[in-house]
Structures are given as C-alpha cells and as structure tokens.
Amino acid sequence: MKRQIAIFLLLAVLIIAVTSCSPAVREASGVSVPKPAVESAALYPAYVRSGNALGKNGGIGIGNGDRWGFIDETGRFAIQPAFDYVEPFNDNGLAVVHMDGKKGLIDKNGKLVLEPVYTHIGVFENGVAIANLEDSSRIINEKGQIMVEMPYFAVYFRDGFAVFTKSNSMGESRYGYMDQTGRVIGEPRYLDVSPNKDGTAVVMTEERLYQAIDKNGSVIRTLDCEYVGWSSEDLRVYQSKANKKYGYMDDQGNIVIAAAFDQAYPFQDGFAVVSQDKGSAGYLAGAINKKGEYVIETAYPYLYDLGMGFYAAGEKASDSFYSGRKAIVSSEGKRITDYKFQMIEPQGGGLFCVNDGEAAYFVNERFEPVDSLPKLEGSGTMTVLGDVVKADIDRQLKYLKKDGKVIWQGDHTHRLDNGMMVSEQKYRPDQSLLIYYPQLAGHPEQRVLENINQSLRKAFVGNDPVSVRNSETGEFTESIYYSFYAAQNEELLIIEKEGYVYPYGAAHGMPLKHYYHIDLRSGKFYELKDLFKKDNVYLKRLSEIIGKQVEERSRQEDAMLFSEAYNGIDAEQGFTLTETGLRIYFEPYEIAAYAAGFPAFDIPYGEIIGMIDTEGTFWNAFDKQVTITDLP
C-alpha cells in the first residue's frame, strides 16, 4: 500500500478549524465578576491555582481548578483571577471570558461588555462578530450590542458574511449565508456553502453538485467537479471529475491552474503546496506559484508553508507537524538549514521561534540564533508580544522580559491544611515523555511521608521509562503526558491523575484519568472495596444502580452511551468521592463514544449507606453529607 503523507499547510489548518469544528465550550463553575485593579495597554492571560475541597458537582479538578485573569507587564494582576478561563485581548480591546460554561466579553477595565450567556463568541471582523446561543445566533458589535438576531445557528463569520445552519424535516443540517446586516443571500438548503468577498458563493446542492451563485442566490454556472475547496487569495482548490487530480479555479469557477496534482492545498503569500504520487517513494511535496509553475520541486515527504517565503520540509515519510526533524527551504527551492528543528513557528518581522527537541529559541530570517532573546530548555514554543515573551514550555505558561527575566509563572503548589503541601516534580527523559508527579511535604511523620511519596512516584513514573522509538527510523512513535490535581478533605488526600497519550499520525490520542485516595494519618492508599463492609455484595448492588442510570441516560438524544456494552463494574473500577456521594466513572470507549469522555455516575451515600463500613477508616477519613434514601 502506498504511504500517503499528511502535508500540513498552516492556512489550511486554520480554515479547517474555523469551518468544520463545533465551537468548544469549557465547563467550569460560575464566579462573581472581579473589580479591576488598574487599566493597562498590554494585558496577558494568567492564572492562580485555587480550590482545596471536594466539589458538590464533581471530584478534584472540576470546578476547583485554576482561576484566570490578566497580568500587566510587571507580572501583577491588573484584572483579578476570578474567571474559569480567559482568551487573549483582541485588537479592539475586548477579551472573551468563560464563566460557568458560558462566554462573555470584558474590556481592559475588567468591565463586562457582553454578559456570559453564549456558547461561542467568534473573532471580530469589520467591527462585528458571531455570538452563539444554544440554538440560535446573534451578530454583535464591539460595544456588545446586538446588531442582528438570527433564528439560525451560525457556523462562522468570514469576509463580512455569516454561514449558518438549519435542520431540514429529516433532521439533517443544511447551510446558507447572510451578510452582516442580516440579509439572507443563500437560503439554508445547501450541503455546503463557501462565500466570496463580493457576496457571491460556491455551494453544494442536494444532488451533490457544485454551483457558483451570484449575490441574489441565482445560479451562475454548475461546476463539473468532485470537490471545491475554500477561497484563499481568490483561488480555490478543485478536484476534476475526469482525472481525479487537483487544480485551482477562481471564485467564479474559471479554471486557472489545470488539475494535475495528486494533492493540493490553499495559496498563501502567492504560493501553494502540492504533491505528486511517486510510487514506492510515496507522496512527495513541492510548491507552485499562481501560474502553476514549480518553485520547489516535489521532493519532500512533508512540507508546510511558514510564510515570508519559507517552508518547513521533512525528510522522512513519518514526519508530521508534531514529530520528526525539519529543514528550512526557501520559496526558490534552496534548502537553507539541515534537518534539525522539531517545531518552527513564524513570529513576523523576519523572526521565528524554533525548537530543536532540547530547547526553544529564536532565529532570524537567516535562521541564525537571536542571542538577545530568551532560550528555554524543554518542548514547546515562545511568542514575542511587544516587550514581553510568552513561553509555553513543557505545557507550562510563563512570561519573561526579552532579556530572559521571568515576570510571571504559574505556581502549581497545592497547599493543604496544617502546613502540608503537594508540590509538582517533573520527569522528562526525552522530548516525547513528560510527567508531572505529586510529592507531599510538611507531614509530621517522616515514615508516612516517605511511603506516600514513594508510592505516588511509582504510580506516575514507574521504573523511569523512556519513549518508544521506531526501530527503523529512530523517531518517537508517540507522546505521553501526565499531570495532576490535589485536594484535601479532613484526613483524606485525593490526587487526580490526568494524562494524554497520542500516537503520532493517529486521528486523536487517548485521555487518561485515575484517582488516588490517601489516608494522611497512615499513608494507606484506599481501594473501592475499603469503603464497604467485608464479604458484602457491594459490586452487585452498585452495578444494578449504575445499570439503571445507563438505561435512563442512553434514551436521551445526546447521551452517546452504548447500553449494550455495559456489563457491570468490578473491584478495579475507577471511582472518586464527592461531597454527597460516590462517583463511578468509565474510560473513553468503554461504554460510550469517544466524544463522551469519561462517563460518570453519581450514587448518593444515603442510597448505599447500608453497605458502607461506617466504622471503617476510609469512611471516617473525610467529611460528607448523607441523606438516607434507601436501606438494602
């Protein structure tokens, strides 16, 4: 089988993200709006770690995690950290903030400009943006005023036009588009819609035919194509029905570059990445100009456009945006560097941030190190934001001056009662394996402290593993990341281990979760069985209770549960404790679709109190609320 190599183009990635992904909603608990400390011209998202209690609505890390606000250039909070999450300020001086699973807008004084009632707020363009509710959308201006109420759900806003969707009588989504005044140009009857800057569009009909339509929605012409992509620099990728090859047409459907490529990607800065099937060598990529002439011959298994006339090229078929070594190639086809960069991100102004697998640093347009800017060890990248450098290294955020002086970094210490705390230790043997594991400090008994810490390190790190490499290429085959949250409830320390394993080239990785319940008096790590009376049939009873909940929830339209896959629980079942009950959870794919995450089922303590060992050390280690509803 021929190897098809994924050839990433940054613009293509952005377009796909905007047009095909559902708006993300971050779930978190509500907070009061903070009063601003001071207005600043430059403000940067930052957080504090807060919460040390079992939440009523979930375990550790749910509603008790980080609180976000904005710091100024001195590292001081100018807008206090009281939001569930914040996004960077836009050029118009507004920032999207997340509160209780909804989104709103604030200005640089910290004042709410738009109430947090929306599931998604898009990027502002021409002074307006899309704001989505659960089943309808609005076009808002920069003052938070509602300009257009639409009875549709907007998918995205681009070039002054909003693409929206509406379900037909069969419950299937159909798409249309309107201008920013709310005038509908294309009714929601198409399988796909892609507006042009002048209000014309390319649409896909119910018959799966592509058509060019004018500003009134009338058909200009039908396009004899298998596929027509999005407009970029007034050109669109198309696939010919005749030879199944790809080429480029203008926004009116006129062929500009004949279909002669096996893969093709949108134009950026006057050039486009294309590839050809080279048989046993696989798909090899190059770049063309708007005349269809090669400026870089198809010689690279992996190629993406960095902008400013430069490309990142991979030498192995296994290379991707996240793995493998890349070289820099100019738009004239000249290879400027060796294959030495793990990641390359353009900064503008002839500046790039690169990571060689050991450290992140800046290079100029000649790809020479810029010694006047910071260099930080670890995986990740940095971004120059005026006089401040934002660093996201080894999945941790910090801000620095250009001379490398840190002005702010997150404190990940979990402070407990009686002077105890849980600190964060890092294990990073190579660029693809990163583990943050917990270590307890301040415990009055050294023996208990050592036992807890040894057990925690073993649970997270094991026997000092290293990442798996491909036996032929020597490249890493996957990335692994673990971190944690910690909280205390009376004498019980609960550690939530969370992680993500991503095999390079896979559609997605696999999230991981596990809870450790530790008695601070003895150092004992409790298991589910320790909560119940010995020789009790607790597993059967819990399985029955959860089975009923599975059946009830599986009948809901959006449940994503597979009731037939549920076969009860065993002694190793994942669990944690809330203030009011026992929470049992399942791994992704175990009884539900991947998108369902970790399906969880809450059982009030009062419903199972007759099985619980109320004299046991586990039950008496933590505070809870019990309302007796049933005795077995």
N, C-alpha and C positions, 0 to 999 in steps of 0.2 A: 504493500500500500504506500502510495506517495505521501510524503510528510508535508502537510500544509502548515506553513509558518505564519503565526499571527504577526502582522506588520502594523504596529501602532502608529497612529498619527494623532498628535495632541488635539488638534481641532476636531478630528473625528470623535475622539473620546468625549470631548465637551458636548458635541452635538447629540451623541447617543445619550449622554447623561441627562440632557435637557429634554429630549423628545420621547424617550422610552421608559424612563424610570418614574415610578409613582413618587409623589412628594413624601419625604421622610418625616416622621413625627417622633420626637424624642419624648418618651414618657417620664414624668417626674412629678414631684409634689409641688403644690402651689406655695407661693411666698408673698409677702407684702412688698410693695414697690419701695425701694430704698430712696432716701433723700440724697441728692448729690452732694459730694464734698466740695468739688471745685470743677469748673469747666476747663477743658484742655483741648488744644488744637489737635493733638495726637494722642489717641487712646487705644489701648491694646487689651484684648481679652485675656483674663487671668482668673484664677480660682483659688479657693481655700477648701481644704478637706474638712468636712464637718459631719456631725452625727455620730453618736455612740450609743445607740439604742435599737432594740428590735422594733421595726415599724409595724403598725397595725395592718398595713396593706401589703406587707411582704417582709422578706428577710433582709440580710445585710446588703447594702448597695442599692436598695430600691427605696427611693425617697429619702435616703440618709447619706447620700454621697457628696459630691463636690458642689459648691455654690460659686457661681460665676459673676464677675463684674468686669470693670475696666481699670487698668492702671495707667498712670501717665509716664512720662519719660524718666522720672526719678524712681519708678517702681512702686509708688504709693497709689493706693486705690482712690481714684477720682470718682468712680461710681461704685458703690459698695457691693460686695459679692453676695447678692441675695436672689439671683436668678438660677433656674435649673441649668441653663446653658445660654451663651450669647454668641452671636456671629459678629465678625468684624464690621466696623462702621463703613458704610458706603460713601462714595464721593459726595453725596448730598447731605452728609452729616446725620444719617439715620442708621440704626442697627436693629437687626431682628433679635428679639429676646424670647426665650422659651420659659413658660410658666404653666405648670400643671398640665403638661402635654399639649398646650396650645402656644401660638406665636403672636407676638405683637411687635410694635416699633417704639423705640425710645430715641430722643435726641441726645446731644452731648452734655446736656444738663441732667440727664437721667430721667427726664420727664417722659411719661407715656404719651406718644403721639397717636398710637393706634392700639386699642385695647387687645389683650391677648386672647382672642376668641377664634383664631384662624388655624387651620391645619397646615397651611403653607403660605409663605409670602415670597414672591419671586423677586428677581433683580429689577431695579428701576431702570427704565429706558424712556427717554424723551419725557421725563418727569412723572411717569406713571408706572404702576406695577400691578401684577395679578395677586389677589389675596383670596385663597380658597377657604370656604366653609366645608361642612361635611358633604353637602350635595349640591352646592351652588358656588358661584364665584363673584368677585367684585373687582372692578378696576379702581384703584385708589391713586391719589396724588401724593406729593411729598409732604403735605400737611396732614395726611391721614384721612382726608376727606374722600367720601365715596363718590366717584365720578359716574360709574355705570354699575347697575345691578343686573346680573345676568342669571337666568334660570338654568344655566348650564354649568358644567364643571370644566374649568379652564385647565388645559394641559400645560401650556406655556405661552409666553409673550415674546415676540421677536420682530424686529424691524417695524414696530408700530402696529402689529396685528396679533390678535389672540386666537389661538387654536383651541377649540373646546369640543367636548364630547357629550353625547346624549344617547341613552339606550333606546333601541327600537322596540317594537312589540314583542320580539323574541328575546329581549334582554341583552342584545348584542350592542356593543359600543359602535357608534357612528360619529364621524368627525365633521366639523365645519369651522369657519373662521369669521372674525369680525374685526373692524378697525377699532382704534382706541376710543372712539366716540360711542361705540356700542352698535354701530350699523352692521348688520349681518350681511356678509358678501356671499359666503358659501354656506348653504343650509347643512345641518348635520345629517348628511345622507351618504357620506363617503367612507371608504375603508381607511383612507389616509389622506392627509392634506398637508401641503407644503407651500405657504405663501411666498411671493416675491416681494421685493421692496416697494414695487409700484402698485401693489394690491392685486395683481394677477396671481395665479397659483397653478401648481401641478397637483392633481388629485387622482386617487384610485377609486373607480366606481365599483358598484356591487358585482359587476361582471369581471372584476379584476383587470379592467382596462385603465391605463394611464391617459389622462387628458390634460391639456393646457386650457385653463379657463380665464376669461377676462374679469375686469373689476365688477361686472354685474353678475358673474357666475355663469355666463354663457360659454359654451364650448368653442374654443379657437381651433383646436385640432386634437385628434386622437393619436397617441404616440405608440409606435409599434415596438414596445419594449417589454422585457421581462421584469425590469426593475428600474426605478428612477429615484435617485437619492436627493438629499437636501442641497439647497443652493449655497454655494460658497464662492465668493469672488465672482458672482454672476454666472457660474458654471455648475453643472450637476453631473454626477456620475450616473451613467445608464448602462444597462445590460441589453445587448442585442438579442432578439428572438432568433435571428438567423444563425449566428455562430456562437452564441452564449458568451461572447467576450464582452469586456467592459470598455467604455469610452466616455466622452464628455459632450454634453449638449448645453446650449444656453438656456436661459429661463423661459424662453418662448418655445423651446422644443426643437430648435435648429441644431443639427449635428455640427460640432466644432472640431472635435478630435474623434476619428473613426474608432469603432470598437475593435481593439487589437491587443488588449491586455487581459491576463487571467485574474488579476485583482487590481482594483483602483480605489484611491482614496481622495477626499476633497482637496482642492487647491488651498494653499496658504502661502502668502507672500510671493505669488506668481509661480509657484512650483507645486507639483503633486507627486506623491509616492505611488508607484505602480509596481506590479510584479509579474513575472512570467514563470510558467511551469517548465523547469529544466530537467524533467525526467528523474533520474536517480539522484540528482543533486537537490531535488525538491523545488520549492518556490523561492526564487531569488528576486530581490527588490532593487529598484533604482528610482530615479526621479526624472520628470519631464517638465518642460516649460509649457506655456499656453499655446504654442504651435504644435505640441505633440512631439517635440524633439527631446531626445535624451540628453540630460545634463549630467546624470550619474547613470552609468550602465547598470543593468540588472545583474549584480554580482554579489549581493549581500543577503544572507538568510533573514536578516532582521534590520529594519530601517525605520526611523521616525524623524519627523521634522522638528527641529528645535527652534526654528525661526531665525531671523537675522542671517540667513544664508548658510546655516549649518545643519547637519544631520548627525544623529547618533546611529552607528552601524554595529551590528553584532556579527560575529564570525561563525557562530555555531547555530544549528537548527534549533537547539534547545533554548537559545537566548530569548528573553522577553523583557518587558518594561521593568520587571522586578528582579530578574536574575540574569546572570551572565555578564561578561565584560564587554564594554562598548568602546569603539573608537569614534573620533570626530572626523566627518567627511564634509568638505565644502560643497557649495552648490555648483562648483566647476568640476566636481568629481575627484578632487585631490584629498587623499587621506592625510589628516593633519597630525593625529596622535596615534599611539599604539592602542591596543585593546586593553584598557586599564581602568575604566570607570564603571562602577556599579550603577550609579544614577547620575543623571545630568539634568539640571533644571535651569532654564534661562531666567535671568533676572531683569533684562532690559538694559539699555545703555552699554552694550558690549560686555556685560558681566554674567557669569554663570556660577551656580553652585554645583559642585561635583562631590561624589563620594566614591572612594576607591576601595570600599569594603572595610577599611580600617578607620577612616576619618572623613568628615565633611569639611570642605574648604572652598574658597572662591578662586576662580580663574578669570583672566581677561579674554578678549577676543582672539588672542594668540594662544590661549589655553595655557598660560603661564600663571603660577600661583600668585595671588594678590596678598602679599605679606602684611598689609595694613589692615586686613580684615581677619576675623577670628577663624581658627581651625579647631574643630572639636572631634574627639575620638568617639566612635560609635556609628551605628547605622542611622540614616535619616538625612535631613536636609536643613538648610538655613535660608532665610529670606531677608533681604535688606529693606527696611521700612523707614525711609528717611534717615535719621541719625541713630536708629535702633535696629538691631539684628534680632529677628525672631528665630529661635532654634527649636526644632522638633527632632531630638536625637534620642535614639533608643526609647521612643514612644513617650518621652517626657518633654514638657514645654518649659522653655526659659527665654528670657530676654537679656540681651547684652548691649553694651556700647560697642562702637566699631573697634575700640581698642581691646575688646575681649572682656572687659569688666562686666560681671553679672549684675544687673539691676533688679531682676526678679527671677525666682524659680519656685516651683511648687514644693511645698512641704508635705511629704507623704507619710508623716508620722501619725499614728493613731494613738491618741492619748486616752488612757484608761483611768480608773479610779485608783486612789491610794498611791499615786506617784508612778504607777506602772505605765508602760507604753509599748506599742508594737512598731518596730522600725522596719524599713524596707531595705533588703540586701539584694544586690544584683549578681546574677550568674550569667555570663556571656562568653562562652568559649570560642564562638565564631559568629559571623555576621548573620546566620540564619537561625540561631537559637538564643532567645532572650527570656530569662526567668527572673522575675522579682518575687522573692520569697520572704515570709514574715519571720521576725525574731523578737521575742519578748524581752523586755528589760525592766528592772526595778522590782522584780519579785523578791519577797523577803527570804525565801528558802532557795538556796543555791541548787540543791539536788533537783527540786521540782522544776526550776528554771531551765537547767541543763537538759532534763528529759524532754520538756516541751519543745525546746529549740532544736534538739537533735531530731525529734520526730517530725517537726514541721519542715526542716530542711530535706529530710529524706522524702517526705510526701511531695514536695515540689521539685526537688532536684534529682533525687535518686542517687545513683552511683556516678555522678559527674559525667553525664552523657555529652556527646558531640553530635553535630548534624550529620545526616546521611548524605553521601555524595554518590553521583552517578559513577559506576565502575569504569565506564569508557571515557567520559568527558571530564570527570573530576569535579563537575559543578554540583552545587547543592540541589537536592530534589524537592525540598520543602522548607517552609519557615514555621517556627514554633514560638509561641509567645504565651507566658503565664504571668498573671499578676493577682492581686488580692485586695479585699476589704476586710476590716476587722472591727468588731464591736463587742462590748461587754454588757452583760445583763446579770447583775449581782455577782455570783461566783462563777458564772459561765462565760467563757471567751468563745466567740464564734468567728471563724475565719472563712470567708467566701473565696474560694479559688476559682478564677475565671481564666480562660485561655482560648487560643485560636490556632489551629493547625491548618496550614494552607499548602497543599501540594502544587508546585509550580506548574502552570498550564491548566489547572482544574477550573471548572466554572465558578466554584466557590470553595472556601475552606470549611472546616468543622469547628464550631464553638464548643468549649468545654466548661463544665461547672461542677464544683464539689464543695460541700460544706464540712467543716471540722468543728465539733462541739467539744470544748476542752474545759475540764474542771480545774479552776485556778487554785483550789485547795490541794488537790492531789496530783494534778497533771494528767489525769486519766482522759483519754480520747473516747468519747461515748459513741456507741453504735445505736441504731434504731431499737434493737431488742432491749437495750438498757432502760428504755422509758417504760417498759411494760413488765407485768408480773411474769415470773418464771413459769414455764410449762403452760403458757396461755396461748390461745389460738388467735393472737392479735393479727397475724398476717391474713388469715381468712376474713376476719371482720373488716380490716382496713381495705382489703381487696373488694369486698362487697360494696362498701361505701363509695369507693372511687369508681367502681363499675357503674353505679347509678349515675354519678356525676358525668362520666364519659358518655353514657347514653343520652342524657339530657342535653349536653353541650354539642354532641355530634349532630343533633337535629337542627341546630342553629345554622343559618346560611353561611356564615363566615368562620365556622369553627375549625375547619381544616383537620379535624380528628378522624382517625381510622378506627372506629369502634370495634371492628372485627380483629384488629391487631392487638387489642388489649386482652391479656391473659392473667391479670392479677399482678401482685407485687411479690418480691422475695426479700430476704433479710438484708440484701445489699442495696436495696432501693434508695435512690437519692432522696434526702429529706432535709428540712431545716425547721426552725421554730419561729413563730410569730408571737405577738403579744396575746393572741386569743386562740391559737390553735396550732396543730401540726400541719406542715405543708409537705406534700409528696410531689416530686417532680420527675419528669421523664426526659431522656436525651432526645435531641433532634432526630427525626425519622423513626423513633421507637414506636410511637402510636399516632403520629401526626406528620403533616408535611413539614419540610424544612423551614418554610416561612413562619410556621407557628412557634419556632424557637424551642423553649423548654416548657412544655405544657405542665401546669402546676394545679394541684387540687388541695384546697384547704379543708381541714376537718377540725371543727371546734373541739377544744379539750372536753367540754361538757358532754359531747356526744360519745366519747370513748373513755370517760373517767373510770368506769368500772373495770377496765383492763389495765389502766395505768398503775404502776407501782408507786403509789403516793408516799410511801415511806422510803423510797429509794433516793440515792444521792443525786441522780440525774434530775429527777422531778423537783427536788428541793434546792437545786443549784441556781435557779432563775426565777424571776418574777413573772407573773402571768395573770390573766383574767379568765375565770372559769364560770360559765353559766351552764348549769346542768340541764340537759335536754333529754337525755335518754340513759337508761341503765340496762346493760345487756343481761 
